[in-house]
Amino acid sequence: MNEALVNAIAAAGYHVDRRSAATGNRLTRAEELVQDGLVSVTTRSPTELEAEVNYRHRVAIRLDGQGVSDVRCSCQDWCTRGLQYHQPCKHILALALEIGDIPTEGEAPAATSVPAPVSSPTLLSFPQQVRRAVGQAVQDLATQVQTLLLAGKVPFLIGPTGSGKTSAIRQVASANRWAYEEVAGAPSFVDADLVGLRTDHMVVPGVIARAFQRAQAGETVLLSIDELTRFNARVPDLLMRPLQIAPVEVARALGLATDVPVRLCEAPTWGQIWAPAQRVRLVLAANPWGSTLDAALVRRVEPLEVGFAGEVLALFTGSVRSGIEASWKAEAEGQLPLPLEYQGLLEAEAPDDPGLFPPYLRRLRAVDRAAAAGFATLLKGMGLTLPGW
């Protein structure tokens, strides 16, 4: 590690303590990033870097005769925590592992002469390349989700199973250090399961009551309601009130002692519960295949369609790429219940490896045998060999 850079970062007020568990973990991840060649240096100014919408894990560093004047990263961890808690992210630490000497006083700025990491992304194995591209796709989705949340909106992620929706939502909660509550839909859910059950003899809070109680106690909570279309018809009705923020005047008219806007929820099994709106961040997600979304609910949220990342598809070649693209297109058009999800792509050993299709076809067959048979015929027509099919 370049101790001069680390010392300069620390002198700027950023905590770099090898003894702390948090920094130690970041250093470990930074070493892995350097080994895999996943950190690069850019000559963009920090201001230009921060203005980008889709963060790409790039590091900007400005050097002058006094050493490091400014070190910024474009990753979500840095933008949401680094600036607030003065902790360098793993990418900045990885840069510290690889950067050359800091110019001494009187020398010219050397930002453009900073060497790239020793390891090149082209040296990664193909599964590592796929994993990196998928991780970036999830990161980009997380950035979109966070942007909507910080704007006071309720993101509604609409996309197929395996497209990274849940991972992106969890990533936002982790990056912002928000408390996290989640529930996945099931047709059997009733008010007591979702909101809670309160009687003279017992109090059993559901996921909504837990989230609101934590918010009342001062935590900022991200409440994720996943697989929305798998709930029964009662749940969308139950969500109508908490999806909209009640102004202070309305809240006071309802008898609530509050000076801030609130979210409200009410169920026969629990009664009314409320919490400060800024303390409860809501996000919904669903795979709408075979279902009709409630128009009144959609009007209260910000739909965010989740598709297949082109950067991931670009890693594959020939008929394998065509087959992957065909599965996502067929799902989007309602012909298949699920595409070849991101996790399944990690099974490929090479850009033209057809071995990722048989496991996918088995999953597809478990849901819809006719669809699986038809898609297998399509893949064979593309010239792909499918053992066992």
N, C-alpha and C positions, 0 to 999 in steps of 0.2 A: 504494500500500500504506500502511496505517496503521502507521507506524514505532513509535508508542507501544505498540501491541499486540505487534508483533514483538519489541520490546525487553523487554516484560514477560514474554513467553514465554521469551526467552533468559535473563532474570534468574532465572527459575524453574528454570534448569538445562537447558533444551531447546536443542539446537544449531540455530541458524538462521544459516547461513553461505551467502550468495549465491555465494561463490566455489567452494564444493564442488560436485562433479558431482551427488552424491546430492540435496542440497537444491535445486540448480538444476533438476534434473528434476522434483522435486516442485512447485517454484514454477511451472514450465511447465504441469504438469497442473492445478495450482490455478487458474491463469489461464483455462484451458479450462473448468473447472468453473464458474467465475464467469460466463464468457461464455454458457454453456449453461444457467445457472440451476439447477445440480444440487446446490447446497449451501444448506441452510436452518439457521436458528437455532431452538433449542428452549429453553423455560424449565424443562425437567426438570433436576433436580439430577444431578450426575455419578454419584452412587450409583444413582439410579433408571435412568439410561441404561445403566450397566454391567450391571444386572440383566436387561436384555432379552436374550432368546435369539436372536431374528432381528435382526441388526444392519441398520440402514437408512441408514447414512451420515448420521447427524444429529450436530450439534455442540452440546455444552452448554458454556456459559460463565457463570461467576459473577463479578460485578463488585462491588467495594466501594470505599470511599474511598481505599484504597491502590492501586487499579488492578486487575489481574487476579489473583484469588486461585486460581482453578482453571480449567483449560481441558482438556476431555476430548472425545473423539470416540467414536462407537460403531462405527466401521469396523474391519474385521479387521486392517488394517495397524497401526492405533493400538493395538488390544488385544493384539496379539502382538509388536509391535516398538517402538511408541512409548514405552510405559511402561518397557520394558527398556533401550532404547538412548537414551532421552531425545531423540527426534526427532519433531517435529510431523508429522502426516500431511498429505496434500495438502488435506484438507477443513478442517483448522484453519488452514492457510496461506491457503486460499481465503477463509475467514472474515476473516482479517487483511486481505485485500484490500478487503473491503466494509464492515467494521464501522465504526460511528461513533466519535466521540471517547471515550477512556477517562475516566470520571468523575475529577475531581480530589478531593483530600482534603476531606472535609466534605460532599460531594455525596451524594445518595441513590443506592443501587444502581440501575443502569439496564439490567438484563438484559432486562426486558420491552420496553424501548424501542429495542432494537437493530434497525435496519432490515433488511428482507429483501434478498437480492441484487437488483440492478437487473434482471437478466434473469429472466423467469418461465418455468417449465417449459412453460406453455401456448404460449409463443412458439417452441418447438422445432418443427422440421419433423416430419412423421409418421415418416419413417425414423429420425430421431434419438430420437423417443419410444420406438419399438420397440427400438432398440439399447439405450437406457437400461434399459427394462424387462427385456430379456433379460439384460443385464449384472447387474441386481439379482437375477434368478432364479439365475444362476450363483453370485453372491456368497452368497446364502442357502444354496445347496447346499454351498458350500465351508465355510461356518460349521458346518453339521451334520457334515460330514466331519471337520473339525478337532476338534469337541467329542468325537466318538467316539475319535479318535486319542489325544487327550490323556487320555482315560479308560482308555487301555491296550487298546482294542478294535480289531478289524480291520474297517473298513467294507467292505461289499460293495454297490456301487452297481448296482442292477438297473433298467434302463430302456432305452428305444429309442435307436437311433442318432440323433444330433443333439440330444440333450436336455441337453447341457452337462456330462456326466460327466467327460470327460477335462479340460476347461477348469477345472472346479472343483478337481480333484485337483492340477493344476499350480499353481493359484492358492494352494492351501494350502502347497505346497512353497516357493513364492516368498515368501509373506508371512512364513513362519517362518525363512527363510534356511536351509532344510534342503537338503542335497545331494539330487539327484533321479535316480532310475533308473527307466526304464519299458520295458515290452515289450508288444506287442500279439499276440494269439493267432494261430496258424496251424496247420493240421492236420499240417504236415510237421515241426513242432518235435519234437526229441528231447532227452534229458537234456543232451547236450553243448551244445545251443543255449541252453537255459534256465539250467542251472547252470554248465557249463563243461567243458572237456576238459583233462586233465592226464596227460601221459605222461613217459617218461624223456627225451624229446627236445623237448617243447613244453608250454607252459602257455597256454591260451586261455580266460580266464574268461568265463562267460556273465553275464547280467544279475544273477542271484542272487549269484554269486561276487563280482562287482564291488561290489554293494551291501554285502555282508558284509565285504569287505576294507576298504572306506571306513569302515564302522562300527568295525572293529577299530582303524583309524588315528585314531579320535576324532571323526569326523564323525557327525552325526545324518542319517540317510538315509531319504527317503521312497521306498519301492519300490512302484511301481504296476504291477499285472498286469492289463492291459486285454483286452477281447474274450475273456474266459475260456472261453466256450462254443465258441470256434473252435479251441481246442487239441484234441489227441487225448486219448484216455482216460487216458494215462499221466500227464499233467500234474497233474490233481487228486490222484492218489496221491502225487506228488512233493511237493505243497504241504502235505500233512497235518501233517508235523513242524514246518516253520517257522511255520505258522499258530498253533501252541500254544507258549506260553512254558514252558521247562523251568526249574523252581526250582533254586536253588543246590545243594541236596542231590542232585538228580537229575543235574545237570551234573557235579558232582564224582565221582559214582558212575560216570559215563561216562569219567572220566579227564581232565576239563577243569579247568584251573587258573583258576578264576573265583570272585569274591566276589559276583557279581550274577547274576540270572536271565538266561538266554540264549535265543536262537533257534537252532535246529539245522536243517541241511539236509544230505542225503546223496544222492549219485548214483554209479552205477558208473563213470562217465566222469571223476569228479572226486574222489570220496571224501567225507569229512565236512568240513563247514565250519560255523563258529558265530560268533556276534557277540553283544555285550550287547543284551538285548531292548529297552532304552530307546533304543538307538542305531539300531534298525531299525524303522521304522514301515511297516506293510504296508497296502495298500488294493487291493481287487479291484473290477473293473467288468465288466459283461456286458450284452449285449442277448439276453435268453433266448428270443427268438422262435423257435419251431420246435425248441427244445432242452429237455432235462430236466436240471435242476440236481442235482448229487450231494448227497444228503441229509447224508452224513457231513461234507462240506466246509461246507455251509451251517450245520451245527451249531457250527462253529468260528469263525464270523464273525458280524457284526452286519448283517443285510440292511437296505438303505436304498433303498426304492422311489423312483424318480425319475419324476415325472409332469410334466404341463404346468402351468406357473405361471398361475394365474388372472389375475394382474395383466397378463400379456402378452395373454391372450385378451381381456380387457376393453377393449383398445385398438381392437379390430375391431368391425364392426357388421354387422347384417343377415345375409344368406346367406353372406357371407365368413366371419363368425364361426362360423356353423353348420357350414360346410365344414371349417374348421380343427378344430373340436371333434370332428366326426365322424371325421376321420382319426386323431386320438389315441385316441378311444374304440375304433375298429375295430382299431387296433394292440394296445391293451390286451387286447382280447377274442380276439386271435389271428387276426383276419381279414385284416390287412394286415401286410406285413413291416416297414414303416417309416411313421412319421407325417410330417406336414409339419413338418420340423425347424425349430429356431429360425433357422438360417442362411437358410432359404428365406423366412421371414417378413420378412426385411430387404429383400426385393425389392418389397414393397408400397409404393406411393406414397401411398395413402390408406386410411382404415379400411374402405372398401368396394371396394377394388381386387381384382378377380378375377385379375389378371395373375400372381399368385404361384402359381396352381394348375397351369398348363401345364408349367413347369419341374419341379414336383413329380411330376406324372403321368409325365413322361419318365423320371425317376429310378425311379419305381415300376414302370414298364413294363420297365425293364432287369432288374428282379429277378423280377417276376411279371406277365406280360402280361395274364392273365385278371383279376387283382386290379385292375390299372390301368384296364382297360376297364369293369369293374363300378363302380369308384369314380367314373370320369368320368360314367357314366350317372346315378349318385346326385347328383353336383354339378349336372348339367344339370337334373335334376328339382327342384333347389332354385332354379332360375331363373338360374344363373350362366352367363355366356358364356365358352366356352373355345376360343379360336382354335386351329385345327389339330386339334380333337378332334370 
